[in-house]
Every structure is written in C-alpha cells, then in structure tokens.
C-alpha cells in the first residue's frame, strides 16, 4: 500500500510540473496590410489580443476565426467571411466592414467604424461608446447601448430584441434611413432626421434632455412618448410625429412649421411650450391638459382634441387664421387665453374660471353648442370678435366686456337661450356697434328676470339727452350699456378725453411716455400701466393731473424689459370714473451690458451681433451635428454684421457661440 501511495504522489507532481497549453495569446501586426493568415496562421484565437501599430492595417481577408478577441489600435479591414465568436472588442481602431459580418456580440470603444456591408450582432448587448459610425449598410442589433457616439445613418439600424438606448449621441438619419426598435431611451442626445428618414418604436420611449430635428417628410412613431428635462422636437416640411397612446411633455418644447403633423391619443404638458405655425396640424383623439405651459398657434395652424383644459399658469395664444376644434369641453382655469386675427374656436361647451382671462380680437370667434360659463374671471371681446353659445352664465364677480371702445369695434355676444348675470358680475357693452343678443328676449340677474324685448337701453333716443346710432330691436342690447344682477342700464359717458399716448425709446435703458389732456378734461390723475404680453398689466406710476395745465405730460420708465413692452394710461376723474387710453408699445432688442444677436431668424444669410463694448470677441458657428461652419475674430465695434456661409440652406438651425473676455454665450439661430 505504501508503494502505491508513493506512485500516485510521484504521478501528481509529474503532472503538476507539466506546462499548461492554451490558445490565449497576444499577437502584434508586424507589417502594414498584414493578413490574418500570415499573422495567426491556422490558429483560432480563444481569446487573443491583437495589437496594431498606428497607421497600419490588419486584413481579415481569409476564412479565419477569433473567439473573444480584442483588437487594439490601427486599422482592421474585414473583406471576407471571417468568423467572430463570443464578444469581440475594438479599442481605438479604425474598422472597415466591407463584407457581411455576423459577430456573436461586439464592443466598439473610441473607434471609427465604416459599415459598408451588413453587420449583425446575434446575441447579447452591443456596447458602443465614444465612437464614430458611418452606417452605409443595414446594422442589426439584438440590443445595444450607445454612449457619446457620432453616428451617420445612410441605411437602417434595427434592434430585434431588447431596447436600443442612446446617451450623449449625435445621430444623423439620411438617405431614407430608419431606426426600428421595440423600446428606446434617448438621453442628452441630438437626432437630425432628414427627408424620408424616420424612427419607429413599437413600445414606449422616453427622451431626457434630447432633441429631434425633423425635416421634409421625416417621421417619428412610437407607442407612447415622454419628453422631459428640456427635450425638443423641431418639425418642418411635411413630417409626422405620432404617439399611438399618451404623449407627455415635462419642461420640454415642440415647434412645428410647414405642413407637419402631430398626433397622439392624449397630451399632457407641464412647464412646456408647443408652437404650431403655417399649415400644421395637431390631432389629440382624447384629452389635452396643460399646466404651466404655453401653446401658440399661428397662421393657418389647426388643433383638434376631444377635450381641452388650459390649466394653472398656462397660456394659449391663437393668431392669424388658426383653428381649435374641441369635441367636448374647452376649459380655461387659472390661465390666460388670447384669440386673435380670424382665429376661431369651436367646442361643445366652455368654462372660464379661477381668475382666468380670455381676450379676443380681430374677427376671431368662439362658437359653442352648449353653455359658456364665466366664473371669477374676465372676458374681453375686442375688435370684431364674437362669442356665440346656447346659454351664457356670468357668476362669482366675473366681468365680460363686449367691444374695446373704438368706433371700429363691432364685437358681439350671442346666447341662443338664457343669459344669467349673477353674484356681482357685470356684462358691459361698449358704445358703438357692439351688442349683446339673446333669443330668450330677457336675461336673469340672479333670481330676477329682466326683459329685453321692449328695452330702450342705448338705442334710439332714450334717455332724451342721448342720441344712439342703433335702432332698438328685439333681443338686442347695444352699447354703451351695463347688465348686472339689478338689471340693465345705459352707461355714463365720462367727461374725460381719451389721451393720445406716445411711447418712444428714450435711451438704452429708459422708455418715455407722453400725452396731453384737453382744456375741458375732468381728469384727476393718470395711472401708468405696463405689460409684457399685452394682457396682464401692472401699475408702474401715478401722474397727478393739473387742471390749469393744458400742455403735455411725460413719464419715464427706467425699468423697461428686453423684448416688447406695452403701455397704457388709466385716466381717472374725481368721482373715480375712468377710461383707458389706446395701447402703445416699444421693442427693446437687447439688454444693456449683454451680448445679443438679431434678427432671429436670420434673413438673407445675414445677422448681427451686438456687444456691450468694442473689446475683441471670437465667433464660432456650428451646425447641429457639431461641425464648425465659420470662425471669425471681431473687435473695435459694438455691432457686427455676420454673413453665413453659402452652404447653409434655408430652414437650418445653427448654434452661434460668442466668446468675450467676460464669458461664453451660445445662441440658437434659424436661417430663414
């Protein structure tokens, strides 16, 4: 037994002392354009590390194989049916794929990759980081994570299984290229989607701090979409952005022009902006809910939704001939709505409540199949605007003004049936051709009915001291008149003249207002009011009237803001009766001490840079892919005209970087 134990012991040490053989090895390319057959012979590396000196090329031009290999540096050129097993890693390589390749999985790290023939990873997740990809043939992933990459797609990118996630990437889709995936996340990435190209996502997707610039008939289609943290969608041409289910905006922005279309099952926006211009279309099949959001519709933009809620701290502005069609309720709550031009809103019913303001001007219209309910809010019908509803209710100290007091104003409010003015509310009709009409031939002030059928309020010659322009008619109340819970009265014409207000820019940081009062004016004092949007007004000063002085009054506003500042006067007599002046405005296109660019959009390939001093500045202009288009040094002036390169076509967005001694500023510029 002892001898057998000794024999096994001797065999153990003999075996332990033998060398261990493995295919793992490190290979180094020794000749430029060296082939795999020359480098590795018939050996199948498992795994291998292949080092390629800078400037040299390794040709994978034989039917070799590599399992779990790593290629470092130099150029790898694939020109034959090379076999990659397990995970293949490329570090700091230039990779040229000139024949169809099907690795089990791969990693690109700081590589420059030209995919000139189909590339497919069959399993696992491809990891691509800090790399540049030119995709000229179909690129198929099982799944992939792409980080800080620059990618140009001239062919399709497909994700067959798990999501494809992009982080910190710049991606250009051209030549009808498509990205198709089950689900994706886009984080701090930029996508430029050219005519004919698109992104198709079969499930939900989230964009976090990412931007999508869509041109021509580019498309973006997903099951549901969330845009958050200053994500942007910019659409022009005839492109389409579609979310089959919910579209959610959180502190993000959508800008539409051309004939682009936005479609979603529902839209919920918080702290965001949506701007639709030209002949664009927005279709929301269910509810649209806005909170702290600004929606602007210009030109012939069309918006359609099942229901609309313009919620707290939101703004809806319609200009030109924009239209909003709401199948059910149009609700305004704690927000501001302005309907201008020939815009029109059609809805089943509408509520304006919770300290909201609805202002209508031009020949705009609000047409309602059922009720118009104004609660604790203000409605102003200016110009030739019109509201028609089945019934009208003013309650909770609301005020509705029909007409803006000008001779050209022909605003009107129509109620097919009843009208109620309750709870200290007022229905005011300005003098002229403005009117209120009801088929019911009466209105209700709380619990009391007041007939309109035989009224003589502000029509014909009643009372005797007034002569009115309009004949009395059944169901009509012309201005000047006031309806409240106590009935209807012709309003008192104040013996104070409407001042002709002049507003001019008096310097780089002050606006000068001037006006005159007639010698028969009974004005006691003037309140000077300023607004940044023409809707919300703040009193910024009081000027006492001098009844023995018939010259001009002046007021200086040293706190004018950059942009357009609106001003008006409220003239108040000794009995606290008042009248407003016409609105004047002035535009300040810069803030003193800051750098600014104008006009934006640029016209004629030219824009200007305004600076606070004549100190030198450096100007860099980039496209959205980060390519430097122009660099110039400027000094000795405070305003510099800049000519864009001829290669920049109309409709392109640019980034203008201005470097001064104090700071670096960047501006988004559209070349119109």
Buried (B, 14 or more C-beta within 10 A) or exposed (E): EEEEEEEEEEEEEEEEEEEEEEEEEEBEBEEBEBBBBBBBEEBBBBBBBBBBBEEBBBBBBBEBBBBBBBBBBBBBBBBBBBBBBBBBBBBBBBBBBBBEBBBBBBBBBEBBBBBBBBBBBEEBBBBBBBBBBBBBBBBBBBBBBBBBBBBBBBBBBBBBEBBBBBBBBBBBBBEBBBBBBBBBBBBBBBBBBBBBBBBBBBBBBBBBBBBBBBBBBBBBBBBBBBBBBBBBBBBBBBBBBBBBBBBBBBBBBBBBBBBBBBBBBBBBBBBBBBBBBBBBBBBBBBBBBBBBBBBBBBBBBBBBBBBBBBBBBBBBBBBBBBBBBBBBBBBBBBBBBBBBBBBBBBBBBBBBBBBBBBBBBBBBBBBBEBBBBBBBBBBBBBBBBBBBBBBBBBBBBBBBBBBBBBEEBBBBBBBBEBBBBBBBBBBBBBBBBBBBBBEBBBBBBBEEEBEBEEBEBBBEEBEEEBEBEBEBBEBBBBBBBBBBBEBBEBBEEBEBBBBEBBBEBBEEBEBBBBBBBEEEBBBBBBBBBBBBEBBEBEEBEEBEBEBEEEEEBEBBBEEBEBEBBBBBBBBBBEEEBBBBBEBBEBEBBBBEEEBBBBEBEBEEBEBBBBBBEEEEBBBBBBBBEEEEBBEEEBEEEEEBEBEBEEEBEEBBBBBBBBBBEEEEBEBEBBBE
